[in-house]
Amino acid sequence: MQAEISDVLSQVSGLQEKQEKLGDQQQAVAAKIAADTRLIVQRVEDNQAVMSELEQKTEVDQGPMEELSKGKRTFAALVAVVGGFAWFAVNVFGGAN
């Protein structure tokens, strides 16, 4: 009986040691994840800063980008449609023999 009790106590001690090791491993993994997350956030912020700087340079070089008015959009669509018809007509009447 005494031997069984000492076996159980040694098993409990072994399990407690394993639990401590697992806790340490869990903390190490959590620290690595936190470090990786901070690195990713830093890279995203750096990329956003670069993009903002490029947008500013583009705006300085080309001037502010204006939104096309409805009339200009309509004109562009009509030109595209007419161009498509012209291309079709050229291919039908003079293109392939």
C-alpha positions as MATLAB code, in Angstrom:
seq = 'MQAEISDVLSQVSGLQEKQEKLGDQQQAVAAKIAADTRLIVQRVEDNQAVMSELEQKTEVDQGPMEELSKGKRTFAALVAVVGGFAWFAVNVFGGAN';
ca = [
       0.000    0.000    0.000;
       2.813    2.364    0.898;
       4.507    1.605   -2.440;
       1.328    2.428   -4.350;
       0.972    5.732   -2.528;
       4.570    6.667   -3.287;
       4.042    5.707   -6.958;
       0.961    7.931   -7.154;
       2.833   10.792   -5.463;
       5.731   10.446   -7.914;
       3.273   10.451  -10.814;
       1.628   13.592   -9.422;
       5.054   15.243   -9.090;
       5.899   14.288  -12.673;
       2.606   15.682  -13.915;
       3.169   18.933  -12.030;
       6.612   19.294  -13.638;
       5.139   18.640  -17.072;
       2.398   21.181  -16.360;
       5.010   23.795  -15.460;
       6.957   23.039  -18.659;
       3.774   23.345  -20.709;
       2.998   26.657  -19.009;
       6.467   27.925  -19.888;
       6.047   26.760  -23.485;
       2.655   28.439  -23.666;
       4.139   31.707  -22.418;
       6.956   31.458  -24.969;
       4.478   30.879  -27.798;
       2.281   33.754  -26.611;
       5.321   36.054  -26.458;
       6.353   35.050  -30.004;
       2.831   35.649  -31.305;
       2.768   39.065  -29.631;
       6.168   39.956  -31.114;
       5.100   38.794  -34.581;
       1.868   40.775  -34.292;
       3.774   43.923  -33.323;
       6.113   43.380  -36.280;
       3.190   42.982  -38.682;
       1.478   46.094  -37.325;
       4.719   48.051  -37.683;
       5.151   46.899  -41.281;
       1.558   47.808  -42.132;
       2.037   51.260  -40.614;
       5.285   51.695  -42.557;
       3.565   50.645  -45.787;
       0.707   53.060  -45.128;
       3.207   55.863  -44.551;
       4.974   55.040  -47.824;
       1.642   54.905  -49.683;
       0.621   58.251  -48.218;
       3.947   59.756  -49.227;
       3.580   58.395  -52.767;
       0.041   59.761  -53.013;
       1.288   63.177  -51.922;
       4.125   63.090  -54.480;
       1.697   62.025  -57.200;
      -0.683   64.812  -56.269;
       2.149   67.348  -56.335;
       3.407   66.067  -59.710;
       0.027   65.661  -61.414;
      -2.163   67.965  -59.415;
      -5.149   66.800  -57.435;
      -7.121   64.032  -59.088;
     -10.568   65.294  -59.929;
     -13.656   63.139  -60.042;
     -15.009   62.929  -63.573;
     -18.300   64.707  -64.021;
     -21.352   62.823  -65.222;
     -21.073   64.482  -68.634;
     -17.450   63.397  -69.066;
     -18.275   59.841  -68.012;
     -21.180   59.728  -70.468;
     -18.989   61.094  -73.265;
     -16.286   58.500  -72.530;
     -18.858   55.688  -72.581;
     -20.318   56.904  -75.891;
     -16.847   57.173  -77.445;
     -16.116   53.599  -76.351;
     -19.386   52.322  -77.847;
     -18.886   54.212  -81.128;
     -15.302   52.969  -81.289;
     -16.536   49.407  -80.821;
     -19.056   49.796  -83.641;
     -16.394   51.307  -85.908;
     -14.001   48.444  -85.163;
     -16.772   45.935  -85.871;
     -17.695   47.657  -89.153;
     -14.081   47.717  -90.339;
     -13.712   44.020  -89.576;
     -16.992   43.103  -91.275;
     -16.543   45.140  -94.466;
     -12.824   45.281  -95.003;
     -11.189   42.900  -92.596;
     -11.130   39.172  -93.181;
     -11.279   37.844  -96.753;
];
